[in-house]
Structure formats: C-alpha cells, structure tokens
Amino acid sequence: MLGCGEVGRELLKREPHFRVVDKDVVREGYDDVKGDPTDREVLKKAEIEKAEIVVILEKNSLFSLVRNLNPDAFVIVYEKDRKMQNMCMGKGLIIPTDEAVADECLTQIRRFEKLKRKERLERVLRSGKTMAIIMHDNPDPDCISSALSLKKIGEKIGVDSDLFYGGQIGYSENWVLVELLETELISPGTKPDFANYDITAFIDHSPWYYTSIARNVNPDIVIDHHIPPEYEGRFVDVRENAGSTATILTEYLQLFGVDIDSKLATGLFYALLVDTNSFRRGICELDIEALRVLRKKVDTDLLSQVERARFSKALEKGREPSDFLNILGDAVKNMQMRDDVLFSYVGKVKHRDAVSNSADFLLKMERVKVVLVYGIVGDTMYISARSWDEKLHVGELLREAFHELGRAGGHPLAGGASISVGKLPENFKEEIVERFLKVMRKS
C-alpha cells in the first residue's frame, strides 16, 4: 500500500497484512516502511518488485513508477482522474473516489488472490497424471470430504487419485459418510511407496507427525486450516482463519467449475458443521460464502442419516458404544475445576474422537473459560481443549504447554495435543493440569 490516509486505515482494519509505504509511521504492529512513496529507492527498500498486489493511495499518481519497478503486479489506484483507466488496462483498475473505496479494493484483492491460488494449484496438478492424497491418521468428516473434493478437481483436469490414511476411522458417522460419498479410502498394512505417484498431497494436515505412513514425504500440495508447515511445498494453502478445510475446498470446486452434487455438498456441509461446533466457533466470511454455495445443494435426509449414525450404526457394525456414551459419562464423573479451567481425565478409550467430543459436551454444560479433556488411545495421550473466549487462543496455550512433549496446537476456540505415554511421568494427571495452568496464568 503506497500512502495511507483514511482509506488506508480503513483497509488495514479489515486486512492487516499490507506492507505500507508512507511518510509517517502508520501504527505500531503493522508492517510499514517510512519514507516518501514517490521515491524510487524507498519503493525498492519496500521490495515492491516482489509484490503481487499494489494499492496506490498517494495523491501524486505513482502508476508509471510502480509499473516500471514491477511490470506484473495487479495495481489498484485510488484516483479521480479517469484517464488513468487506459493505463491500468489488463493488470489493474481505477477505484472511484467514494465511500465504498475500501470495500471495492478488498473485493478486487480477494478476487485476484482467488484466481492466483487457482492458477498455482492447477499448475501443480497439470504436472502429472497420478496423485496420492494423504489424509491424517484419523480422518474425520472435514478430512474425508476435502480429500474427495481434491480428487474430483484432479479428475476435472485428467489426474487420477488414490486416498490414503494410516490410522483408524473412528465414530460410525465417519463410516456412514464414506459410504455416502461412495469413495474408497486406502488403509495400507505397510507404508506405501508414494514415489510411484507423480503428485502427493496432504489434506487437512501439514506437519509430518499427523501421518504415520508419509513421514518421509515432502508433499507437492498442502491444503489445511490448522498449522502452516515448516517445509515448502509446490502449492501450500493453509488458512488458519477458516472454520474448516472443507470451506477452502468448496472455493476451489467453484473456481475449477466442478459440479458439487448433493452427496458431496452434504459431506462438505457436515464437515463445516462439525469443525465449527454448529457454527458456534471460528467462522469467517469464507465459511459464510461456503454455506451460501452449499445450502441449496444439501440433502437434508442424508444429513440426518449421517448425524444419527453414531447411535444407529455403532452396534450394527459391532463397535462398542462406550467410546461415545460411556466416555461422556466418565468425562462428567471425573470433572475437576481449577482456576476457571475444567479438567477431566477419561481413561483409556478406543477412538480419539471420544476425547474431543467429550470436550465439546462439557463446554456446553459448564460456564468456564476453558474445558480440557484427556485420555489414552493405545500408547498415546490425546488432549482436547475448548473455549468460548477467542482472546485466550487455546491452540497457542496448548502449543506452549505441551510442545516439548509432543505435538500441540489449534485455533482460538479449539485445540489438541498428542503425547507418547512414555514421555509422561507416573503422576501425568497433575503434570498435564499444572503445565496448562502455568501458561494460562501467564496469558
């Protein structure tokens, strides 16, 4: 952003990630370069040649200078002079001087960003004919519906895909969703050779430790709404503000012109429903747009079928219902309150979903700042935390409390951690409580 003023400050309220070049410091906390935006050296210092989008708010038109330094950027000019329109043809536009300037700037920026992401993803997909889509070890509705969406996008441009997971599919509604979407998920007995595929993709996860079958894979594609990866893939789209990965894939399905049939729409809608706790936490404008796209396509009968599955299918498939109902009972029975945090240890469970579902349930029951539920699946301790207070950011609290012991993170209102039982002391219950309370008190 070259220059600031009232329009610039309004834009920064809605999109704080601009690098601002202005004669005055905008405000502490923003990425700004102090200097005259009409000075070529100042613009070079701001690395304008690397920018994909440039918004010119300086009264003295800088279009020619900007275009000279960066021939490819998309340039938005806030300018009364309509003669500038001809200069901007192709790679820019004029925003008229009116009260809708900030809205129009953001609209055009979002549109440009969408198209650029689509181009980059398409470039990677067109680089091969086969793709391995690798889900995290315990695929949930968000992971399953998102992986199938990427498979359909690949099919649109001639890429054949296989969907892999390395752990277990937990609750029965997840199995019903797989049946509903009529897709095959591969759970290999041994680690597959992903080198046989032209393209590899991580969906709904990015760190290697969320998959047991692909820890030596540097994926070409990463699409997620959790933690940005430490490595560089050929295409990485991780949006932590999105309520679900399904939200992001809904956008790509539209951009690629893929028909979203009622079954896929129902799966994507259910994923968004689950990951946002029925839209009570962590939704953004992108989620609302996804809802607008999906709502008319959802089959409500199929949606009810999936939602009822945890009750009706548990016994039918021979699964013990203890991981759904009895664990909830243990969670209530074992509650303890410490400093406005509700802790509950649920013991050994068969499916990790029992831990997160118990945390969701307790948060609805009790008026507390945070709910933290933990239990053991196999040789791993799983921790789930939930809150109604975004300012606390439970994902960051968990990361700070447990990153030394295992993997941890999440969103402002929901997060999780997993720790090898071998890394925990005998008095692990007190250790977990004290570690979390220590970072809570600091915050």
VEXDREN-2710 file (C-alpha; in Angstrom, 1 decimal):
% VEXDREN-2710
k/r/px/py/pz
1/MET/0.0/0.0/0.0
2/LEU/1.6/3.3/-1.1
3/GLY/0.3/6.1/1.1
4/CYS/-2.3/5.6/3.7
5/GLY/-4.8/8.3/4.9
6/GLU/-8.4/7.5/5.9
7/VAL/-8.9/4.9/3.1
8/GLY/-5.7/3.2/4.0
9/ARG/-6.6/3.0/7.7
10/GLU/-10.0/1.6/6.8
11/LEU/-8.3/-1.1/4.7
12/LEU/-5.9/-2.0/7.4
13/LYS/-8.8/-2.6/9.8
14/ARG/-10.1/-5.3/7.5
15/GLU/-6.8/-6.6/6.1
16/PRO/-3.8/-6.0/8.4
17/HIS/-1.3/-7.8/6.2
18/PHE/-0.4/-4.9/3.9
19/ARG/3.2/-3.6/3.8
20/VAL/2.6/0.2/4.0
21/VAL/4.9/2.8/2.5
22/ASP/4.2/6.2/3.9
23/LYS/5.9/9.3/5.1
24/ASP/4.5/8.7/8.6
25/VAL/4.6/5.5/10.7
26/VAL/1.0/4.1/10.4
27/ARG/0.8/2.4/13.8
28/GLU/2.9/0.1/15.9
29/GLY/2.4/-3.6/14.9
30/TYR/1.9/-3.0/11.2
31/ASP/4.5/-3.8/8.5
32/ASP/5.5/-0.4/7.4
33/VAL/8.4/1.4/5.6
34/LYS/8.7/5.0/6.5
35/GLY/9.5/7.2/3.5
36/ASP/8.2/9.0/0.5
37/PRO/6.2/6.6/-1.7
38/THR/7.2/8.6/-4.8
39/ASP/10.9/7.9/-4.1
40/ARG/12.2/5.0/-6.2
41/GLU/14.8/4.0/-3.6
42/VAL/12.1/3.9/-0.9
43/LEU/10.0/1.6/-3.1
44/LYS/13.0/-0.7/-3.7
45/LYS/13.6/-0.8/0.1
46/ALA/10.0/-2.0/0.5
47/GLU/10.7/-4.7/-2.1
48/ILE/7.9/-3.6/-4.4
49/GLU/9.3/-5.9/-7.1
50/LYS/8.1/-8.9/-5.1
51/ALA/4.5/-7.6/-4.6
52/GLU/1.6/-9.3/-6.4
53/ILE/-0.8/-6.5/-5.5
54/VAL/-0.1/-2.8/-5.1
55/VAL/-2.7/-0.3/-3.9
56/ILE/-1.8/3.3/-4.7
57/LEU/-3.4/5.8/-2.3
58/GLU/-0.8/8.6/-2.7
59/LYS/-2.4/11.7/-4.4
60/ASN/0.5/12.0/-6.9
61/SER/-0.1/9.1/-9.2
62/LEU/2.6/6.5/-9.0
63/PHE/1.3/4.1/-11.6
64/SER/4.1/4.6/-14.1
65/LEU/6.8/4.3/-11.5
66/VAL/5.2/1.2/-9.9
67/ARG/4.8/-0.4/-13.3
68/ASN/8.4/0.3/-14.2
69/LEU/9.6/-1.4/-11.0
70/ASN/7.1/-4.2/-11.1
71/PRO/5.6/-5.0/-14.6
72/ASP/3.4/-7.9/-13.4
73/ALA/1.7/-6.6/-10.2
74/PHE/-2.1/-6.1/-10.1
75/VAL/-2.3/-2.4/-9.4
76/ILE/-5.3/-0.7/-7.7
77/VAL/-5.3/3.1/-8.0
78/TYR/-7.4/5.4/-5.8
79/GLU/-7.6/8.3/-8.3
80/LYS/-10.2/10.8/-9.5
81/ASP/-8.6/11.1/-13.0
82/ARG/-10.5/8.6/-15.2
83/LYS/-7.8/9.0/-17.9
84/MET/-5.8/6.6/-15.7
85/GLN/-8.2/3.8/-16.7
86/ASN/-6.4/3.3/-20.0
87/MET/-3.1/3.0/-18.3
88/CYS/-4.4/0.3/-16.0
89/MET/-6.0/-1.9/-18.6
90/GLY/-5.2/-5.5/-18.2
91/LYS/-3.4/-5.6/-14.9
92/GLY/-5.2/-3.1/-12.7
93/LEU/-8.2/-0.8/-12.2
94/ILE/-9.3/2.6/-11.0
95/ILE/-11.3/2.8/-7.8
96/PRO/-13.5/5.9/-7.9
97/THR/-13.4/8.4/-5.0
98/ASP/-16.5/7.5/-2.9
99/GLU/-17.3/5.9/0.5
100/ALA/-17.1/2.4/-1.0
101/VAL/-13.4/2.6/-1.8
102/ALA/-12.2/0.3/0.9
103/ASP/-14.9/-2.3/0.1
104/GLU/-14.1/-2.2/-3.6
105/CYS/-10.4/-2.5/-3.0
106/LEU/-10.9/-5.6/-0.8
107/THR/-13.3/-7.1/-3.3
108/GLN/-10.8/-6.8/-6.1
109/ILE/-7.9/-8.0/-4.0
110/ARG/-9.9/-11.1/-2.9
111/ARG/-10.8/-11.9/-6.5
112/PHE/-7.2/-11.6/-7.7
113/GLU/-6.0/-13.8/-4.8
114/LYS/-8.5/-16.5/-5.6
115/LEU/-7.6/-16.6/-9.2
116/LYS/-3.8/-16.7/-8.4
117/ARG/-4.3/-19.6/-6.0
118/LYS/-6.3/-21.4/-8.6
119/GLU/-3.6/-20.9/-11.2
120/ARG/-0.9/-22.2/-8.9
121/LEU/-2.8/-25.3/-7.9
122/GLU/-3.7/-26.0/-11.5
123/ARG/-0.1/-25.7/-12.5
124/VAL/0.9/-28.4/-10.0
125/LEU/-2.0/-30.7/-10.9
126/ARG/-1.2/-30.5/-14.6
127/SER/2.4/-31.6/-13.9
128/GLY/1.4/-35.2/-13.5
129/LYS/-1.2/-37.9/-14.2
130/THR/-1.4/-39.7/-10.8
131/MET/-1.8/-38.2/-7.3
132/ALA/-1.7/-39.7/-3.8
133/ILE/-4.0/-37.8/-1.5
134/ILE/-2.8/-38.4/2.1
135/MET/-5.2/-37.8/4.9
136/HIS/-4.2/-37.6/8.6
137/ASP/-4.2/-40.9/10.5
138/ASN/-7.7/-40.5/12.0
139/PRO/-9.7/-38.9/9.1
140/ASP/-12.9/-37.0/10.2
141/PRO/-15.7/-35.5/8.1
142/ASP/-13.6/-32.5/7.2
143/CYS/-10.6/-34.5/6.1
144/ILE/-12.7/-37.1/4.2
145/SER/-14.9/-34.6/2.3
146/SER/-12.0/-32.3/1.5
147/ALA/-9.8/-35.2/0.2
148/LEU/-12.7/-36.3/-2.1
149/SER/-13.1/-32.8/-3.3
150/LEU/-9.4/-32.5/-4.4
151/LYS/-9.8/-35.9/-6.1
152/LYS/-12.7/-34.5/-8.1
153/ILE/-10.7/-31.4/-9.0
154/GLY/-7.9/-33.6/-10.2
155/GLU/-10.3/-35.7/-12.3
156/LYS/-11.6/-32.5/-14.0
157/ILE/-8.1/-31.9/-15.5
158/GLY/-7.1/-35.5/-16.1
159/VAL/-5.4/-36.6/-12.8
160/ASP/-6.3/-40.0/-11.2
161/SER/-6.0/-40.0/-7.4
162/ASP/-5.9/-42.5/-4.5
163/LEU/-6.9/-41.5/-1.0
164/PHE/-4.8/-42.9/1.9
165/TYR/-4.9/-42.8/5.7
166/GLY/-2.7/-44.6/8.2
167/GLY/-4.7/-44.9/11.4
168/GLN/-8.3/-45.5/12.2
169/ILE/-11.7/-44.1/11.2
170/GLY/-13.4/-43.5/14.5
171/TYR/-17.1/-43.0/15.0
172/SER/-19.7/-44.6/12.9
173/GLU/-20.9/-41.4/11.3
174/ASN/-17.5/-41.2/9.6
175/TRP/-18.0/-44.6/8.1
176/VAL/-21.5/-43.6/7.0
177/LEU/-20.0/-40.5/5.4
178/VAL/-17.5/-42.6/3.5
179/GLU/-20.4/-44.8/2.3
180/LEU/-22.5/-41.8/1.4
181/LEU/-19.7/-40.2/-0.7
182/GLU/-19.1/-43.6/-2.4
183/THR/-15.3/-43.2/-2.3
184/GLU/-12.6/-45.7/-1.5
185/LEU/-10.1/-44.9/1.3
186/ILE/-6.9/-47.0/1.4
187/SER/-5.5/-48.0/4.8
188/PRO/-2.3/-49.9/3.8
189/GLY/-1.0/-52.6/6.1
190/THR/2.5/-51.4/5.3
191/LYS/3.8/-48.0/4.2
192/PRO/3.0/-47.4/0.6
193/ASP/5.6/-46.2/-1.9
194/PHE/4.4/-42.8/-2.7
195/ALA/7.3/-42.4/-5.2
196/ASN/5.0/-44.3/-7.6
197/TYR/2.8/-41.2/-7.8
198/ASP/3.5/-38.1/-9.8
199/ILE/2.0/-35.8/-7.2
200/THR/1.5/-36.1/-3.4
201/ALA/-0.9/-34.0/-1.3
202/PHE/-1.6/-33.5/2.4
203/ILE/-5.2/-32.6/3.1
204/ASP/-6.4/-31.3/6.5
205/HIS/-3.0/-31.5/8.0
206/SER/0.5/-30.2/7.3
207/PRO/3.1/-31.4/9.9
208/TRP/4.5/-34.8/9.2
209/TYR/3.6/-36.1/12.6
210/TYR/-0.1/-36.2/11.8
211/THR/0.6/-39.1/9.4
212/SER/2.3/-42.4/10.2
213/ILE/2.5/-43.5/6.6
214/ALA/4.1/-40.5/4.9
215/ARG/6.7/-39.1/7.3
216/ASN/9.3/-39.2/4.6
217/VAL/7.1/-37.4/2.0
218/ASN/7.6/-33.8/1.1
219/PRO/4.2/-33.1/-0.3
220/ASP/3.6/-31.2/-3.5
221/ILE/0.3/-29.9/-2.3
222/VAL/-0.9/-28.9/1.2
223/ILE/-4.4/-27.6/1.9
224/ASP/-5.3/-27.1/5.6
225/HIS/-6.8/-24.7/8.1
226/HIS/-4.5/-25.6/11.0
227/ILE/-0.7/-25.0/11.3
228/PRO/1.4/-23.7/8.4
229/PRO/4.1/-26.3/7.5
230/GLU/7.8/-25.8/8.2
231/TYR/8.7/-27.1/4.7
232/GLU/7.9/-25.6/1.3
233/GLY/5.5/-27.5/-0.9
234/ARG/5.0/-26.6/-4.5
235/PHE/1.5/-25.4/-3.5
236/VAL/0.6/-24.5/0.1
237/ASP/-2.7/-23.0/1.1
238/VAL/-3.1/-23.0/4.9
239/ARG/-5.8/-20.6/6.2
240/GLU/-6.0/-20.6/9.9
241/ASN/-9.0/-18.2/9.9
242/ALA/-11.1/-20.7/8.0
243/GLY/-13.5/-22.8/10.1
244/SER/-12.7/-26.0/8.1
245/THR/-10.6/-27.3/5.2
246/ALA/-13.9/-28.1/3.5
247/THR/-14.6/-24.4/3.3
248/ILE/-11.3/-23.9/1.3
249/LEU/-12.1/-26.9/-1.0
250/THR/-15.6/-25.6/-1.6
251/GLU/-13.9/-22.4/-3.0
252/TYR/-11.6/-24.5/-5.3
253/LEU/-14.5/-26.7/-6.5
254/GLN/-16.2/-23.5/-7.7
255/LEU/-13.0/-22.0/-9.2
256/PHE/-12.4/-25.1/-11.2
257/GLY/-16.0/-25.4/-12.3
258/VAL/-16.5/-28.8/-10.7
259/ASP/-20.2/-29.8/-10.1
260/ILE/-21.0/-30.1/-6.4
261/ASP/-23.6/-32.8/-6.3
262/SER/-26.0/-33.2/-3.4
263/LYS/-23.9/-36.0/-1.8
264/LEU/-20.6/-34.0/-1.8
265/ALA/-22.4/-30.9/-0.7
266/THR/-23.9/-32.8/2.2
267/GLY/-20.4/-34.1/3.2
268/LEU/-18.8/-30.7/2.9
269/PHE/-21.7/-29.0/4.9
270/TYR/-21.5/-31.7/7.6
271/ALA/-17.7/-31.1/7.8
272/LEU/-18.2/-27.4/8.3
273/LEU/-20.9/-28.1/10.9
274/VAL/-18.7/-30.4/12.9
275/ASP/-15.5/-28.4/12.8
276/THR/-17.2/-25.1/13.8
277/ASN/-19.3/-26.9/16.5
278/SER/-22.5/-26.0/14.7
279/PHE/-21.1/-22.5/13.7
280/ARG/-20.5/-21.5/17.3
281/ARG/-16.8/-21.1/16.9
282/GLY/-14.2/-19.9/14.5
283/ILE/-16.2/-18.9/11.4
284/CYS/-15.1/-16.2/8.9
285/GLU/-16.5/-14.7/5.7
286/LEU/-15.1/-17.6/3.7
287/ASP/-17.2/-20.0/5.8
288/ILE/-20.3/-17.9/5.2
289/GLU/-19.6/-17.9/1.5
290/ALA/-19.2/-21.7/1.5
291/LEU/-22.5/-22.0/3.4
292/ARG/-24.2/-19.9/0.7
293/VAL/-22.9/-22.2/-2.0
294/LEU/-23.7/-25.5/-0.2
295/ARG/-27.0/-24.8/1.4
296/LYS/-29.3/-25.2/-1.6
297/LYS/-27.5/-28.5/-2.6
298/VAL/-27.5/-30.2/0.8
299/ASP/-29.8/-33.3/1.0
300/THR/-31.3/-32.9/4.5
301/ASP/-32.4/-36.6/4.6
302/LEU/-28.8/-37.7/4.0
303/LEU/-27.5/-35.2/6.5
304/SER/-29.9/-36.6/9.2
305/GLN/-28.7/-40.1/8.3
306/VAL/-25.1/-39.2/9.0
307/GLU/-25.9/-37.3/12.2
308/ARG/-27.9/-40.3/13.6
309/ALA/-25.3/-42.8/12.6
310/ARG/-23.4/-42.6/15.9
311/PHE/-26.4/-44.1/17.6
312/SER/-27.9/-46.4/15.0
313/LYS/-24.7/-47.8/13.4
314/ALA/-22.5/-48.3/16.4
315/LEU/-24.0/-51.7/17.4
316/GLU/-24.8/-52.6/13.8
317/LYS/-21.1/-52.6/12.8
318/GLY/-20.1/-54.3/16.0
319/ARG/-18.5/-51.3/17.6
320/GLU/-18.8/-50.9/21.3
321/PRO/-20.8/-47.7/22.1
322/SER/-18.6/-46.9/25.1
323/ASP/-16.4/-44.5/23.1
324/PHE/-19.5/-42.3/22.6
325/LEU/-21.8/-42.6/25.6
326/ASN/-19.9/-44.2/28.4
327/ILE/-16.9/-41.9/27.9
328/LEU/-19.2/-38.9/28.1
329/GLY/-20.3/-40.3/31.5
330/ASP/-16.7/-40.7/32.6
331/ALA/-15.9/-37.1/31.5
332/VAL/-18.8/-35.8/33.6
333/LYS/-17.9/-38.0/36.6
334/ASN/-14.2/-37.1/36.6
335/MET/-14.6/-33.3/36.3
336/GLN/-12.3/-31.1/38.4
337/MET/-12.3/-27.3/38.4
338/ARG/-9.0/-25.3/38.7
339/ASP/-8.7/-21.6/38.1
340/ASP/-11.8/-21.4/35.8
341/VAL/-10.5/-24.4/33.8
342/LEU/-12.5/-27.6/33.8
343/PHE/-10.3/-30.7/33.5
344/SER/-11.4/-34.3/33.0
345/TYR/-9.4/-37.5/32.5
346/VAL/-11.5/-40.2/30.7
347/GLY/-9.0/-43.1/31.0
348/LYS/-8.4/-45.5/28.1
349/VAL/-10.6/-45.1/25.1
350/LYS/-10.8/-46.9/21.7
351/HIS/-11.2/-43.9/19.5
352/ARG/-9.6/-40.5/19.9
353/ASP/-12.9/-38.8/18.8
354/ALA/-14.3/-39.7/22.2
355/VAL/-11.9/-37.2/23.8
356/SER/-12.8/-34.2/21.6
357/ASN/-16.5/-35.0/21.7
358/SER/-16.4/-35.0/25.5
359/ALA/-14.7/-31.6/25.5
360/ASP/-17.4/-30.2/23.2
361/PHE/-20.1/-31.7/25.5
362/LEU/-18.6/-30.3/28.8
363/LEU/-18.2/-26.8/27.3
364/LYS/-21.9/-26.8/26.7
365/MET/-22.6/-27.9/30.2
366/GLU/-20.4/-25.7/32.3
367/ARG/-19.7/-21.9/32.5
368/VAL/-15.9/-21.9/32.4
369/LYS/-13.1/-20.3/30.5
370/VAL/-11.7/-23.5/29.1
371/VAL/-12.5/-27.2/29.1
372/LEU/-9.6/-29.7/28.8
373/VAL/-10.3/-33.4/28.4
374/TYR/-7.6/-36.0/28.0
375/GLY/-7.5/-39.8/27.5
376/ILE/-5.3/-42.6/26.3
377/VAL/-5.6/-44.3/22.9
378/GLY/-3.1/-47.1/22.5
379/ASP/0.2/-45.7/23.7
380/THR/-0.7/-42.0/23.1
381/MET/-2.3/-39.4/25.4
382/TYR/-4.7/-37.3/23.5
383/ILE/-5.7/-33.9/24.8
384/SER/-8.6/-31.7/23.6
385/ALA/-9.3/-28.2/24.8
386/ARG/-12.3/-26.0/24.0
387/SER/-13.3/-22.4/25.0
388/TRP/-15.8/-19.7/24.2
389/ASP/-13.2/-16.9/24.6
390/GLU/-11.2/-16.2/21.4
391/LYS/-8.8/-13.9/23.2
392/LEU/-7.3/-16.9/25.1
393/HIS/-6.4/-18.8/21.9
394/VAL/-6.4/-22.3/23.3
395/GLY/-4.4/-23.6/20.4
396/GLU/-1.5/-21.4/21.3
397/LEU/-1.9/-22.3/25.0
398/LEU/-1.7/-26.0/24.2
399/ARG/1.3/-25.4/21.9
400/GLU/3.2/-23.6/24.7
401/ALA/2.2/-26.1/27.4
402/PHE/3.0/-29.3/25.6
403/HIS/5.2/-28.7/22.5
404/GLU/8.2/-30.1/24.4
405/LEU/6.4/-33.4/25.0
406/GLY/4.6/-34.0/21.7
407/ARG/2.6/-32.2/19.0
408/ALA/0.1/-29.5/20.0
409/GLY/-1.8/-26.5/18.5
410/GLY/-5.1/-25.4/17.1
411/HIS/-7.4/-22.5/16.8
412/PRO/-8.5/-19.7/19.2
413/LEU/-11.5/-21.7/20.4
414/ALA/-10.4/-25.3/19.9
415/GLY/-7.1/-27.2/20.0
416/GLY/-5.5/-30.5/20.7
417/ALA/-2.3/-32.2/21.7
418/SER/-0.9/-35.8/21.5
419/ILE/1.9/-37.1/23.6
420/SER/3.5/-40.5/23.8
421/VAL/2.7/-42.1/27.1
422/GLY/6.3/-43.0/27.5
423/LYS/7.2/-39.3/27.8
424/LEU/4.8/-38.7/30.7
425/PRO/5.6/-39.2/34.4
426/GLU/3.7/-41.5/36.6
427/ASN/1.7/-38.6/38.0
428/PHE/0.8/-37.4/34.5
429/LYS/-2.6/-36.1/35.5
430/GLU/-1.1/-33.5/37.7
431/GLU/1.6/-32.8/35.1
432/ILE/-1.0/-32.0/32.4
433/VAL/-3.0/-29.8/34.7
434/GLU/0.0/-27.8/36.0
435/ARG/1.5/-27.3/32.6
436/PHE/-1.7/-25.9/31.2
437/LEU/-2.5/-23.7/34.2
438/LYS/1.0/-22.3/34.1
439/VAL/0.6/-20.9/30.6
440/MET/-3.0/-19.8/31.4
441/ARG/-1.7/-17.7/34.3
442/LYS/1.0/-16.2/32.1
443/SER/-1.6/-15.3/29.5
END
